[in-house]
Amino acid sequence: MSGIGHNNGPAFDRGVRFRKLAWSKARKGLLGETLPIEVIRMRVRRAAELGLPYRSYASIRASTGRDVLGFLFSSNALRLIRAGDSLPARHADTLAQIKATRIAAVHQPLAPEKIAALAGIDRAGRAPAPLAGWGAQRAALNALFEGTKLPRDSVLLIQDAPFEAEWVAVGKLAGFIPAPAFFTA
């Protein structure tokens, strides 16, 4: 127990050296130094299919232990803000090339049905309200994923507004990438 006056010096309990050795071996294995070349090539191809840089893809796989199976796009990330906005050509091209499930979280005043009809979007639903409590955000995200068999920690959020980043924690998603970085990669 550390408390007042504790200087965070070395631990004197038994097994410290073994735990340190076990941790360093596990960490070394996690970094992929011993992956066969064919596995690395396969992962590079999968990253390209998803439109992700290999480094981002590898870090998501390492942190979740899963492949990326889907993307959750906010309507802000898709540059759809007002009724009548159209999907930018670059965004449409990127969406068409992604080999994964594409879900859109649609902010008000846009209608999810209209966004779901866009080419490159597999399903759409209402996005959590900005600055809503975690319970309300969780309920909205649960509604978005209802009926899908996607594990949440295999879905990557593509977001644009700062408040959307907390959807990762609320929805237990794999992580997030800002829209400008995703659509320019």
Sequence and secondary structure as in RCSB ss.txt:
>XXXX:A:sequence
MSGIGHNNGPAFDRGVRFRKLAWSKARKGLLGETLPIEVIRMRVRRAAELGLPYRSYASIRASTGRDVLGFLFSS
NALRLIRAGDSLPARHADTLAQIKATRIAAVHQPLAPEKIAALAGIDRAGRAPAPLAGWGAQRAALNALFEGTKL
PRDSVLLIQDAPFEAEWVAVGKLAGFIPAPAFFTA
>XXXX:A:secstr
   TT       STTHHHHHHHHHHHHHHHTTTT  HHHHHHHHHHHHHHT  HHHHHHHHHHHSS   EEEEET
TTTT  STT    HHHHHHHHH  SEEEEEE TTS HHHHHTSTT SEEEE   TT  HHHHHHHHHHHHTT   
 GGGEEEEE SGGGGGHHHHHT SEEEEHHHHHH 
